[in-house]
C-alpha cells in the first residue's frame, strides 16, 4: 500500500509534510517592514501563509526581499491559524 508523504489538514486548509526532511517551498509575496511580518505564496496552495520575523532561521528580516524563494514548516497550533515557522532561504 502506498503511503503519501504528507497529510491534508482541513482545519488550516494547507498541506503539512509528515517527514522531517520534507519542508514546503514558497516565495516571499509581501513584506510589512515596519511591523516585521509578511506572507509567503506557497507552491501548489491557493492561500498565502503568514510569517513573523521571529519565525526566521538563518536569515534576518532585513535580508529578505519580496520574490525571494524560501523553505519553511507550517505551524497550525497558533491562536490565529496556520503560520510559517523555521523560514529560511531556499
C-alpha positions as a printed NumPy array, in Angstrom:
array([[ 0.   ,  0.   ,  0.   ],
       [ 1.406,  3.41 , -0.992],
       [ 1.58 ,  5.99 ,  1.813],
       [ 1.63 ,  9.632,  0.794],
       [ 4.414, 11.716,  2.439],
       [ 2.04 , 14.431,  3.613],
       [-1.25 , 14.925,  5.376],
       [-4.05 , 17.299,  4.477],
       [-5.312, 19.384,  7.359],
       [-8.853, 20.689,  6.753],
       [-8.531, 22.977,  9.779],
       [-5.711, 25.016,  8.313],
       [-6.541, 24.338,  4.653],
       [-2.923, 23.603,  3.847],
       [-0.667, 20.675,  3.16 ],
       [ 1.579, 19.687,  6.047],
       [ 4.514, 17.399,  5.333],
       [ 4.81 , 14.463,  7.682],
       [ 8.538, 13.877,  7.346],
       [11.425, 15.819,  8.905],
       [13.264, 16.415,  5.624],
       [10.247, 17.481,  3.567],
       [ 9.889, 21.216,  4.002],
       [ 7.477, 23.315,  1.989],
       [ 8.676, 25.724, -0.689],
       [ 7.371, 29.178, -1.407],
       [ 8.111, 32.749, -2.387],
       [ 8.008, 35.88 , -0.239],
       [ 4.925, 37.651, -1.594],
       [ 4.576, 40.612,  0.78 ],
       [ 6.759, 42.165,  3.484],
       [ 5.464, 44.676,  6.016],
       [ 8.831, 46.078,  7.106],
       [ 7.615, 48.413,  9.86 ],
       [ 5.664, 45.601, 11.593],
       [ 8.191, 42.847, 10.764],
       [ 5.866, 40.273,  9.23 ],
       [ 4.969, 39.062,  5.783],
       [ 3.213, 36.488,  3.65 ],
       [ 4.56 , 33.527,  1.707],
       [ 2.988, 32.355, -1.544],
       [ 3.108, 28.565, -1.302],
       [ 3.734, 26.28 , -4.263],
       [ 0.57 , 24.365, -5.071],
       [-1.574, 26.155, -2.474],
       [-4.165, 28.874, -3.105],
       [-3.827, 30.648,  0.261],
       [-0.798, 32.679,  1.317],
       [ 0.8  , 31.883,  4.663],
       [ 1.62 , 34.426,  7.385],
       [ 5.085, 34.582,  8.953],
       [ 6.633, 36.8  , 11.628],
       [10.271, 37.846, 11.879],
       [10.625, 35.606, 14.966],
       [ 9.969, 32.575, 12.717],
       [13.116, 33.137, 10.616],
       [16.006, 30.674, 10.704],
       [19.441, 31.568,  9.295],
       [18.312, 34.86 ,  7.767],
       [17.267, 38.21 ,  9.242],
       [14.07 , 40.01 ,  8.331],
       [16.048, 42.905,  6.831],
       [17.833, 40.499,  4.451],
       [14.573, 39.272,  2.893],
       [13.035, 40.788, -0.221],
       [ 9.757, 40.201, -1.998],
       [10.276, 37.454, -4.563],
       [12.889, 35.547, -2.518],
       [12.489, 31.749, -2.571],
       [12.156, 30.213,  0.896],
       [11.6  , 26.876,  2.603],
       [ 9.57 , 26.536,  5.785],
       [ 7.488, 24.375,  8.089],
       [ 3.831, 25.04 ,  8.904],
       [ 2.634, 25.59 , 12.464],
       [-1.1  , 25.002, 12.849],
       [-1.184, 25.494, 16.629],
       [-1.165, 29.304, 16.644],
       [-4.084, 31.305, 18.04 ],
       [-4.791, 32.928, 14.652],
       [-4.434, 29.845, 12.455],
       [-1.62 , 28.467, 10.35 ],
       [ 1.701, 30.308, 10.136],
       [ 5.131, 29.567,  8.735],
       [ 7.962, 28.676, 11.103],
       [11.651, 27.884, 10.567],
       [11.64 , 30.087,  7.461],
       [14.957, 30.042,  5.601],
       [16.2  , 30.908,  2.135],
       [15.882, 28.12 , -0.403]])
